[in-house]
């Protein structure tokens, strides 16, 4: 274990020891930090839908959590994780990150675990909310939608359109709802923050990024994969169905592993 992770274990104790989760992080290039922060300010309300689509962590320590994405709840124990209020500019973003590091609670800038952040290594916005998916096609969908969200948000910023402006308290509730429901119950609509059938929230996301998907040639694929998930279920539903059929967590895990292997 490196010194950085030794420090984290000493600093955060059991939170570090129990951080046995893996996430799917998507990097999307931006032209500048200013554009990147404008994107971060605009994509937050849509990220819970990505959580729902990618949900693939219903079990924890051998027990059904009743969540579809319990990974996001475990990850949320870090004090520097989660959604953010509007920054408004790259300067204010930098001020916030510097202030967080200056508290001494964080060891470095790499520990700023916002749901979406400016990468400290690459010229990208890094979207960090998704589970590792059971099927590769779902991962492709998450990456495709992430790229389309960034492109759409950049265009809105350049056109002078303001962010929706939902506060952190509402964004946290939307994230919790997505983690709990997956695609098996209602979600909060990204625009209204009111409960709607999950199909409506997914359709709203697809409509929101339609132009970007069309231009990249991804619209048909994105629609087809999203509709398949709505019909057949995410990895969380598949895991529960496998456990019910086999009666064995070991057999369920073995079958999930088999599904990830190349034919």
N, C-alpha and C positions, 0 to 999 in steps of 0.2 A: 504494500500500500504506500503510495506517495505521500509526501509531507502535506500536500493540499488536502487529501482525503483524511489523513490523520487529524488535521486541524478541524475538519468538518465533523468528524466523529466526536471529538472532544467538545466542540461547540454545541452541536445539536443533539447529541446523545442518541436516544432510541429512535428518533426520527431518521437519523442517518442509517442506523442498523436495519430498520424495517423498510428502507427505500428499495424494495425488491421489485421495482416496476420498470417497464421499458415503454418509451413513447416514440411516436413517429413525428420527427421534426422536419418541416419543409422550409427550405430557403428559396426565396424569390428575389431576383435582382431588382434594385432600384437605382435611379440615376444619381441620387444624393441623399444625405441624411435628412434634409428638409422634406423631400418627397417621402422618404421612409417613415418619418414621424406622422406626416399627413395620412399615410396609409394606415398606420397603427391606430390613429384616432378614428378611422372610419370602418375598420373591419371587425372591431370587437363584438358588436351585437350579432354578427353572423357566425362567429366561431363555435358557439354551442351546437349549431347544426352539424358541424364537422365532428364534434364529440359524439353526437347521436349516431351519425353514419358509420363511424369507426368503432363503435362500442364493442369491446371484445374482452372484458375483464369482469365477469360476474362473480367470480369466486375469490376468497381470501382466506388463507390458512385452512383450506379444505371445506369452507362453509359458503353457502350461497348468501351473498350480501344483500340480495334484493335489488342491487344496482346493476345496470348494464355496463357501466364503465366505472368500476370502483377504483381503478388506477388513478383517475383524476381526483378522487377524494383523498387518496393516500398522498398524492403529489401536493395537494392543497395544504398540507400541514407545514410546508416550508413558509416562513414568514414573508419571504420576498416573492412569492408566486401569485399568479392569478391575473384577473383583468385590471385595467388601469383607467383612471380618469383621463380626460382630454389633456394633451400636452400643449398643443397649439403651435409649437415650433421646435426645431431641433435644439435650440439653445435651452429651452425649458426642459426638454427630455434629458439633456446632458446634465443640467443642474440637479434634476431629480436623482439620476443615477449616481452622480458624485456625492450627493448628500447621503444616499443610502450606504455607499461604501464607507463614507466618513464616520458612520455610526459605530463601525467596528463589528456589527452583527454579521456582515458579509465579509468574506476574505478578499474578494476581488470582483471585478465587473462581470466575470463569467457566472457569478452566482445571482445575477439579476434574472429571476425566473418568470418574467412577465409572460402571459399567454402569447403575446406577439411582441418581439423586441427587435431592435437593431442588432445585428450580429456584431460582436466585437472583433471578429476575424475577417469577415467577408463583406462586400458591399450589398448586403441583402437585408430584407425583413425575414425574420425567422419565426414561423408559426409553430407553436409547441403544444397544442392541445390534444392531438389525436392519439388514440390507442395504436399499438401495433396490431394490424388487421389479420384476420384469419386467412383471407383470400387476397392474392396479389391484385386482383381487379379492384378491390376496395381501396387499397393503397394508391393505386393509379388515380382513382376518383378523388381521393383526398388531395393528392398533389395537384391534380387538374383544377379542382375548385379553389385551392389555395392560390394558385397562380392567377386564376380569373378574378378572385377577390382583390388581389393586389393591383392588378391592371385596372379593374373597375374603380377602385378607390383612388388611384393616381389620376384617372381621368376626371373624377368628381372634384378632386382638389384643384386641378388645372382649370376646371370650368367654374370654380368659385362656389361650388355647392358645399354647404356646411355639414359637418357630421351629425348623426342622429342625437348624440349627446346624452345617452343613457348613463346614469351614474354607476359607480362600482357596485352599489347595493343591488341594483336591478340586474347587472351583468352576472353577479355571483349567483343570484337566484336562477337565471337562465341556464348557467353552467350546471348548477345542481340538478335542475329539472332534466337536462339532457343526459347527465350521468345516470340519473335514476331511471329514466324512461327508455333511453335508446330510441328505437323505432317501434316500441310496443305500447306507447301511451302518448298523451299530449306533450307538446313542446311549447315554449314561449315564442311567439312570433317576433322575429328580430326587429320589426318596425314598431309594433304596438306594445310589446311586452305583455301580451295577454295570451292565455292558454288557447291553443288551437290544435286540431289533429296533426299528428306528425307529418302526414302527407302534405298538409298545407304549408308547414314551415319549410319542408324540403323543396316544394314547388316555388315558394317565395325566393329561396336562395338561387335556384336555377334561373328564375326570371330576372333576378337582380344582376346576375353575371352573364346573361344571355349573349350580349354583344361580344364580350371577350371570348366566350366559348365558340361562338360562330366564327370569329376571325381566326382562331387557332385551329379550327376544324374539329373541335372536341365536343360540340353540342350533342350530337346523336349518342356518342359513347357515354357522356355524362348522364344523360337522361335514361338511357337503357340500364346502366349500372345502378343508378339511384332507384329506379322503379323495381329492379330485381331485389334490391335490399328491402324495399318496402313490402314486397310480396313474400319473400322467402326468409327475411330476417337477417340481422347482423350476426357477427361471430358470437355475441353473447347469447342470442337465442339458439344458435346451433349448438353451443356448448351445453346449454341446459337440456336440449332435446337429446343429445348424445348421452348425457348422464342419466336421463330418465330411461333411455333405451337399454343402456349397458349396466346401469346400477353400480358403476365403478368409476371413480375419479381417474384412476390409472388408465383404464381403457379409453376414457374420454380424451385424456391428454395424448395418448398414443395415436388416436385417430386424428386429432387436430394436427399433430406433428406430421402424420402421413400426408395430410392434405396440403401441407406447405412444401412438400418435396416435388421436384420436377418429375413429370411422367417418364 
